[in-house]
Amino acid sequence: MPLLGNTMDHEVLGRENKKGLQEGREEGLREGVTWGELKLLRHVVQRRFGPIPDWASQQLNNRSPQDIEALTDLVLECSSLNELLARLKPALSSRR
């Protein structure tokens, strides 16, 4: 039997569509927050240590929210970008 009309009004499909939309919004919000935190981290790193080389930029990208938070703490403790990146793995593994 073909579906006619708006599937959002359908008893089963509507419920599933709404659930999918809500999950999509939540995932998008999490990704947006993570992107914003990473942008702020990169800004602080650049202000503290100067321009971020490509090799260091790659190490900062694609981090989890927990990693980004740990790195933000480390920025305040380190005196150079090299020190920050050298301490990166030990600090992240000890916080998990």
N, C-alpha and C positions, 0 to 999 in steps of 0.2 A: 504494500500500500504506500503510495507516494506521500511525502510530507508536504502539506500546503501551509502557507503562512509562515509566521515567525517561529523558528525553533526554540527561541527563548521562552515561548509560552507553552511549549510541549512539557508534559508532566515529567518525563524522564530526561529527555535531551536538554530541556531548559535548565534543569537542576545541574546536569553535568557541564553544560556550557558555562553557567554562572560559577560553578566550582573552578573550572579551568581559567576563567577570566580572573577570579580572585587570586588563584595561585600565580598566574602570570604577573599580576600587579605586585604581589608580595616579592616575587623573584626580582622583578625590575627595580623595586625599591631597594632591596638588599644590594643589588649590583650598583645602583646609583650611589648608595652610601659608601660602598667600598671604593668606587671610582673617586668620590670626593675625598675620602681619607687618603688615598694614594696621591691624589693631586696635592693635598696639603703636605704630606710627607715629602714629596719631591720639592715643593716650594721651600720647606724648612731646610732640607738637605742642601739645596742650592744656595740659600741665604747664608748658611753656616760655612759651607765648604767651597762654594763657587760652582761654576758650571759642572754639570754631571756628565762625565764621559759616556759614550754609547755602551761600553762594556759594563759600566756600573748601573746605567739605566736599565739594562736588561735584567740585572740581578734584583732590581727593585720592583719590576713589573710582575704581574700575575701572582701577587702575594695574597694570602688569605687575610681577612680582617684581623685575626689574632696576630699574624706576622707583622702587619702594618702597625699595629699598636706597639708591639715589642720593638720594632725599628724606631718608632717615634721616641720611645724611652731611651733607646741607645743613642740617638742623635744628640740628646742632651748630655750624655756621658762621654762621648768620644771627641777627640781633638782633631781628627782628620777623617776624610772619606775612606781611606784605606783601613783605618782602625775600625770604623763602623762595619765595613764589609768583612773584615777579618773576624769580628766578633758576632757576625750575623748568625751563622749556623749554631754555635754553642748557645747563644741566648735564646734562639727560637726553639731548640730542642729541649732546653730546660724549662720552658714555660708551658709545654704541652702536657 
